[in-house]
Amino acid sequence: MLAAGTLAPEIERVHPLAEVPAALEYLGTGHARGKLVVSV
């Protein structure tokens, strides 16, 4: 479905590796509607 374009992931935020604690804190608040991505 992803290859066909009928399914698209919703990426809400991209965080650098150094900001993982802040990303996890945000995720724990329950306000995240999409996926959080950690860039390396």
N, CA, C and O atoms as a Tripos MOL2 file, in Angstrom:
@<TRIPOS>MOLECULE
protein
  160   159    40     0     0
PROTEIN
NO_CHARGES

@<TRIPOS>ATOM
      1 N           0.8280   -1.1930    0.0000 N.3       1 MET1
      2 CA          0.0000    0.0000    0.0000 C.3       1 MET1
      3 C           0.8690    1.2510    0.0000 C.2       1 MET1
      4 O           0.5190    2.2570   -0.6180 O.2       1 MET1
      5 N           2.0000    1.1870    0.6930 N.am      2 LEU2
      6 CA          2.8990    2.3370    0.7120 C.3       2 LEU2
      7 C           3.4690    2.6090   -0.6720 C.2       2 LEU2
      8 O           3.5400    3.7570   -1.1090 O.2       2 LEU2
      9 N           3.8730    1.5490   -1.3560 N.am      3 ALA3
     10 CA          4.4250    1.6990   -2.7030 C.3       3 ALA3
     11 C           3.3670    2.1960   -3.6850 C.2       3 ALA3
     12 O           3.6790    2.9360   -4.6190 O.2       3 ALA3
     13 N           2.1180    1.7890   -3.4730 N.am      4 ALA4
     14 CA          1.0400    2.2100   -4.3700 C.3       4 ALA4
     15 C           0.5840    3.6390   -4.0900 C.2       4 ALA4
     16 O          -0.1290    4.2360   -4.8970 O.2       4 ALA4
     17 N           0.9930    4.1840   -2.9530 N.am      5 GLY5
     18 CA          0.6230    5.5510   -2.6210 C.3       5 GLY5
     19 C          -0.7060    5.6750   -1.9070 C.2       5 GLY5
     20 O          -1.1960    6.7870   -1.7150 O.2       5 GLY5
     21 N          -1.3000    4.5650   -1.5090 N.am      6 THR6
     22 CA         -2.5860    4.6340   -0.8190 C.3       6 THR6
     23 C          -2.4220    4.7520    0.6920 C.2       6 THR6
     24 O          -3.3860    5.0350    1.4030 O.2       6 THR6
     25 N          -1.2220    4.5380    1.1750 N.am      7 LEU7
     26 CA         -0.9400    4.6480    2.6020 C.3       7 LEU7
     27 C           0.2510    5.5680    2.7830 C.2       7 LEU7
     28 O           1.2980    5.3550    2.1720 O.2       7 LEU7
     29 N           0.1070    6.5760    3.6070 N.am      8 ALA8
     30 CA          1.2030    7.5090    3.8390 C.3       8 ALA8
     31 C           1.3820    7.6960    5.3410 C.2       8 ALA8
     32 O           0.4210    8.0370    6.0310 O.2       8 ALA8
     33 N           2.5810    7.4840    5.8620 N.am      9 PRO9
     34 CA          2.8020    7.6950    7.2880 C.3       9 PRO9
     35 C           2.7490    9.1830    7.6180 C.2       9 PRO9
     36 O           3.1920   10.0160    6.8270 O.2       9 PRO9
     37 N           2.2200    9.5050    8.7580 N.am     10 GLU10
     38 CA          2.1530   10.8950    9.1900 C.3      10 GLU10
     39 C           3.3050   11.1530   10.1480 C.2      10 GLU10
     40 O           3.2850   10.6960   11.2920 O.2      10 GLU10
     41 N           4.3140   11.8890    9.6760 N.am     11 ILE11
     42 CA          5.4720   12.2240   10.4900 C.3      11 ILE11
     43 C           5.2310   13.6100   11.0650 C.2      11 ILE11
     44 O           5.1380   14.5990   10.3380 O.2      11 ILE11
     45 N           5.1300   13.6580   12.3900 N.am     12 GLU12
     46 CA          4.8350   14.9170   13.0440 C.3      12 GLU12
     47 C           6.0890   15.7630   13.2740 C.2      12 GLU12
     48 O           6.1040   16.9630   12.9980 O.2      12 GLU12
     49 N           7.1330   15.1200   13.7810 N.am     13 ARG13
     50 CA          8.3650   15.8530   14.0860 C.3      13 ARG13
     51 C           9.5770   14.9860   13.7990 C.2      13 ARG13
     52 O           9.5100   13.7580   13.8610 O.2      13 ARG13
     53 N          10.6890   15.6440   13.4820 N.am     14 VAL14
     54 CA         11.9720   14.9750   13.3050 C.3      14 VAL14
     55 C          12.9290   15.5940   14.3130 C.2      14 VAL14
     56 O          13.1170   16.8110   14.3390 O.2      14 VAL14
     57 N          13.5350   14.7430   15.1460 N.am     15 HIS15
     58 CA         14.4530   15.2030   16.1810 C.3      15 HIS15
     59 C          15.8380   14.6400   15.9200 C.2      15 HIS15
     60 O          15.9640   13.4830   15.5180 O.2      15 HIS15
     61 N          16.8860   15.4360   16.1390 N.am     16 PRO16
     62 CA         18.2390   14.8790   16.0630 C.3      16 PRO16
     63 C          18.4760   13.9570   17.2620 C.2      16 PRO16
     64 O          17.7660   14.0320   18.2640 O.2      16 PRO16
     65 N          19.4620   13.1060   17.1480 N.am     17 LEU17
     66 CA         19.7470   12.1260   18.1870 C.3      17 LEU17
     67 C          19.9830   12.7810   19.5460 C.2      17 LEU17
     68 O          19.6310   12.2060   20.5760 O.2      17 LEU17
     69 N          20.5600   13.9480   19.5600 N.am     18 ALA18
     70 CA         20.8410   14.6450   20.8160 C.3      18 ALA18
     71 C          19.5730   15.0790   21.5470 C.2      18 ALA18
     72 O          19.6160   15.3530   22.7460 O.2      18 ALA18
     73 N          18.4510   15.1440   20.8420 N.am     19 GLU19
     74 CA         17.1970   15.6040   21.4480 C.3      19 GLU19
     75 C          16.2260   14.4680   21.7640 C.2      19 GLU19
     76 O          15.0270   14.7060   21.9070 O.2      19 GLU19
     77 N          16.7270   13.2410   21.8760 N.am     20 VAL20
     78 CA         15.8680   12.0990   22.1790 C.3      20 VAL20
     79 C          15.1190   12.2810   23.4980 C.2      20 VAL20
     80 O          13.9240   11.9880   23.5490 O.2      20 VAL20
     81 N          15.7720   12.7560   24.5770 N.am     21 PRO21
     82 CA         15.0030   12.9460   25.8210 C.3      21 PRO21
     83 C          13.8160   13.8990   25.6500 C.2      21 PRO21
     84 O          12.7420   13.6450   26.1960 O.2      21 PRO21
     85 N          13.9940   14.9790   24.9090 N.am     22 ALA22
     86 CA         12.9010   15.9170   24.6720 C.3      22 ALA22
     87 C          11.8110   15.2760   23.8160 C.2      22 ALA22
     88 O          10.6250   15.5260   24.0330 O.2      22 ALA22
     89 N          12.2040   14.4550   22.8480 N.am     23 ALA23
     90 CA         11.2280   13.7780   21.9980 C.3      23 ALA23
     91 C          10.3930   12.7890   22.8120 C.2      23 ALA23
     92 O           9.1770   12.7050   22.6340 O.2      23 ALA23
     93 N          11.0380   12.0510   23.6920 N.am     24 LEU24
     94 CA         10.3080   11.1010   24.5290 C.3      24 LEU24
     95 C           9.3910   11.8160   25.5180 C.2      24 LEU24
     96 O           8.3000   11.3350   25.8250 O.2      24 LEU24
     97 N           9.8370   12.9530   26.0080 N.am     25 GLU25
     98 CA          8.9890   13.7350   26.9150 C.3      25 GLU25
     99 C           7.7370   14.2150   26.1790 C.2      25 GLU25
    100 O           6.6320   14.1480   26.7160 O.2      25 GLU25
    101 N           7.9150   14.6950   24.9560 N.am     26 TYR26
    102 CA          6.7750   15.1420   24.1530 C.3      26 TYR26
    103 C           5.8300   13.9780   23.8730 C.2      26 TYR26
    104 O           4.6110   14.1290   23.9510 O.2      26 TYR26
    105 N           6.3900   12.8260   23.5510 N.am     27 LEU27
    106 CA          5.5760   11.6540   23.2680 C.3      27 LEU27
    107 C           4.7750   11.2450   24.5030 C.2      27 LEU27
    108 O           3.6330   10.8000   24.3850 O.2      27 LEU27
    109 N           5.3610   11.3920   25.6690 N.am     28 GLY28
    110 CA          4.6950   11.0260   26.9090 C.3      28 GLY28
    111 C           3.5650   11.9540   27.3040 C.2      28 GLY28
    112 O           2.7460   11.5890   28.1480 O.2      28 GLY28
    113 N           3.4910   13.1400   26.7230 N.am     29 THR29
    114 CA          2.4200   14.0750   27.0570 C.3      29 THR29
    115 C           1.0930   13.6590   26.4400 C.2      29 THR29
    116 O           0.0340   14.1160   26.8700 O.2      29 THR29
    117 N           1.1490   12.7950   25.4360 N.am     30 GLY30
    118 CA         -0.0740   12.3490   24.7790 C.3      30 GLY30
    119 C          -0.5540   13.2790   23.6840 C.2      30 GLY30
    120 O          -1.6430   13.0760   23.1460 O.2      30 GLY30
    121 N           0.2280   14.2980   23.3360 N.am     31 HIS31
    122 CA         -0.1800   15.2500   22.3070 C.3      31 HIS31
    123 C           0.2950   14.8630   20.9070 C.2      31 HIS31
    124 O          -0.1010   15.4920   19.9250 O.2      31 HIS31
    125 N           1.1260   13.8500   20.8080 N.am     32 ALA32
    126 CA          1.6550   13.4500   19.4990 C.3      32 ALA32
    127 C           0.5450   12.7920   18.6860 C.2      32 ALA32
    128 O          -0.0820   11.8350   19.1410 O.2      32 ALA32
    129 N           0.3080   13.3070   17.4910 N.am     33 ARG33
    130 CA         -0.7210   12.7510   16.6130 C.3      33 ARG33
    131 C          -0.1160   11.8690   15.5310 C.2      33 ARG33
    132 O          -0.7970   10.9990   14.9880 O.2      33 ARG33
    133 N           1.1400   12.0840   15.2170 N.am     34 GLY34
    134 CA          1.8230   11.2940   14.1910 C.3      34 GLY34
    135 C           3.0540   10.6430   14.7730 C.2      34 GLY34
    136 O           3.2050   10.5590   15.9910 O.2      34 GLY34
    137 N           3.9240   10.1870   13.9150 N.am     35 LYS35
    138 CA          5.1540    9.5330   14.3280 C.3      35 LYS35
    139 C           6.2350   10.5600   14.6060 C.2      35 LYS35
    140 O           6.3030   11.6070   13.9630 O.2      35 LYS35
    141 N           7.0790   10.2390   15.5790 N.am     36 LEU36
    142 CA          8.2590   11.0450   15.8480 C.3      36 LEU36
    143 C           9.4460   10.2920   15.2900 C.2      36 LEU36
    144 O           9.5970    9.0930   15.5260 O.2      36 LEU36
    145 N          10.2920   10.9930   14.5480 N.am     37 VAL37
    146 CA         11.4390   10.3900   13.8940 C.3      37 VAL37
    147 C          12.7010   10.9320   14.5260 C.2      37 VAL37
    148 O          12.8080   12.1310   14.7830 O.2      37 VAL37
    149 N          13.6720   10.0440   14.7830 N.am     38 VAL38
    150 CA         14.9630   10.4430   15.3190 C.3      38 VAL38
    151 C          15.9730   10.2910   14.1880 C.2      38 VAL38
    152 O          16.1720    9.1930   13.6680 O.2      38 VAL38
    153 N          16.6080   11.3950   13.8090 N.am     39 SER39
    154 CA         17.6080   11.3530   12.7440 C.3      39 SER39
    155 C          18.9830   11.1270   13.3650 C.2      39 SER39
    156 O          19.3220   11.6820   14.4100 O.2      39 SER39
    157 N          19.7510   10.2960   12.6850 N.am     40 VAL40
    158 CA         21.0890    9.9430   13.1760 C.3      40 VAL40
    159 C          22.1170   10.5900   12.3050 C.2      40 VAL40
    160 O          23.3150   10.4260   12.5370 O.2      40 VAL40
@<TRIPOS>BOND
     1     1     2 1
     2     2     3 1
     3     3     4 2
     4     3     5 am
     5     5     6 1
     6     6     7 1
     7     7     8 2
     8     7     9 am
     9     9    10 1
    10    10    11 1
    11    11    12 2
    12    11    13 am
    13    13    14 1
    14    14    15 1
    15    15    16 2
    16    15    17 am
    17    17    18 1
    18    18    19 1
    19    19    20 2
    20    19    21 am
    21    21    22 1
    22    22    23 1
    23    23    24 2
    24    23    25 am
    25    25    26 1
    26    26    27 1
    27    27    28 2
    28    27    29 am
    29    29    30 1
    30    30    31 1
    31    31    32 2
    32    31    33 am
    33    33    34 1
    34    34    35 1
    35    35    36 2
    36    35    37 am
    37    37    38 1
    38    38    39 1
    39    39    40 2
    40    39    41 am
    41    41    42 1
    42    42    43 1
    43    43    44 2
    44    43    45 am
    45    45    46 1
    46    46    47 1
    47    47    48 2
    48    47    49 am
    49    49    50 1
    50    50    51 1
    51    51    52 2
    52    51    53 am
    53    53    54 1
    54    54    55 1
    55    55    56 2
    56    55    57 am
    57    57    58 1
    58    58    59 1
    59    59    60 2
    60    59    61 am
    61    61    62 1
    62    62    63 1
    63    63    64 2
    64    63    65 am
    65    65    66 1
    66    66    67 1
    67    67    68 2
    68    67    69 am
    69    69    70 1
    70    70    71 1
    71    71    72 2
    72    71    73 am
    73    73    74 1
    74    74    75 1
    75    75    76 2
    76    75    77 am
    77    77    78 1
    78    78    79 1
    79    79    80 2
    80    79    81 am
    81    81    82 1
    82    82    83 1
    83    83    84 2
    84    83    85 am
    85    85    86 1
    86    86    87 1
    87    87    88 2
    88    87    89 am
    89    89    90 1
    90    90    91 1
    91    91    92 2
    92    91    93 am
    93    93    94 1
    94    94    95 1
    95    95    96 2
    96    95    97 am
    97    97    98 1
    98    98    99 1
    99    99   100 2
   100    99   101 am
   101   101   102 1
   102   102   103 1
   103   103   104 2
   104   103   105 am
   105   105   106 1
   106   106   107 1
   107   107   108 2
   108   107   109 am
   109   109   110 1
   110   110   111 1
   111   111   112 2
   112   111   113 am
   113   113   114 1
   114   114   115 1
   115   115   116 2
   116   115   117 am
   117   117   118 1
   118   118   119 1
   119   119   120 2
   120   119   121 am
   121   121   122 1
   122   122   123 1
   123   123   124 2
   124   123   125 am
   125   125   126 1
   126   126   127 1
   127   127   128 2
   128   127   129 am
   129   129   130 1
   130   130   131 1
   131   131   132 2
   132   131   133 am
   133   133   134 1
   134   134   135 1
   135   135   136 2
   136   135   137 am
   137   137   138 1
   138   138   139 1
   139   139   140 2
   140   139   141 am
   141   141   142 1
   142   142   143 1
   143   143   144 2
   144   143   145 am
   145   145   146 1
   146   146   147 1
   147   147   148 2
   148   147   149 am
   149   149   150 1
   150   150   151 1
   151   151   152 2
   152   151   153 am
   153   153   154 1
   154   154   155 1
   155   155   156 2
   156   155   157 am
   157   157   158 1
   158   158   159 1
   159   159   160 2
@<TRIPOS>SUBSTRUCTURE
     1 MET1         2 RESIDUE 1 A MET
     2 LEU2         6 RESIDUE 1 A LEU
     3 ALA3        10 RESIDUE 1 A ALA
     4 ALA4        14 RESIDUE 1 A ALA
     5 GLY5        18 RESIDUE 1 A GLY
     6 THR6        22 RESIDUE 1 A THR
     7 LEU7        26 RESIDUE 1 A LEU
     8 ALA8        30 RESIDUE 1 A ALA
     9 PRO9        34 RESIDUE 1 A PRO
    10 GLU10       38 RESIDUE 1 A GLU
    11 ILE11       42 RESIDUE 1 A ILE
    12 GLU12       46 RESIDUE 1 A GLU
    13 ARG13       50 RESIDUE 1 A ARG
    14 VAL14       54 RESIDUE 1 A VAL
    15 HIS15       58 RESIDUE 1 A HIS
    16 PRO16       62 RESIDUE 1 A PRO
    17 LEU17       66 RESIDUE 1 A LEU
    18 ALA18       70 RESIDUE 1 A ALA
    19 GLU19       74 RESIDUE 1 A GLU
    20 VAL20       78 RESIDUE 1 A VAL
    21 PRO21       82 RESIDUE 1 A PRO
    22 ALA22       86 RESIDUE 1 A ALA
    23 ALA23       90 RESIDUE 1 A ALA
    24 LEU24       94 RESIDUE 1 A LEU
    25 GLU25       98 RESIDUE 1 A GLU
    26 TYR26      102 RESIDUE 1 A TYR
    27 LEU27      106 RESIDUE 1 A LEU
    28 GLY28      110 RESIDUE 1 A GLY
    29 THR29      114 RESIDUE 1 A THR
    30 GLY30      118 RESIDUE 1 A GLY
    31 HIS31      122 RESIDUE 1 A HIS
    32 ALA32      126 RESIDUE 1 A ALA
    33 ARG33      130 RESIDUE 1 A ARG
    34 GLY34      134 RESIDUE 1 A GLY
    35 LYS35      138 RESIDUE 1 A LYS
    36 LEU36      142 RESIDUE 1 A LEU
    37 VAL37      146 RESIDUE 1 A VAL
    38 VAL38      150 RESIDUE 1 A VAL
    39 SER39      154 RESIDUE 1 A SER
    40 VAL40      158 RESIDUE 1 A VAL
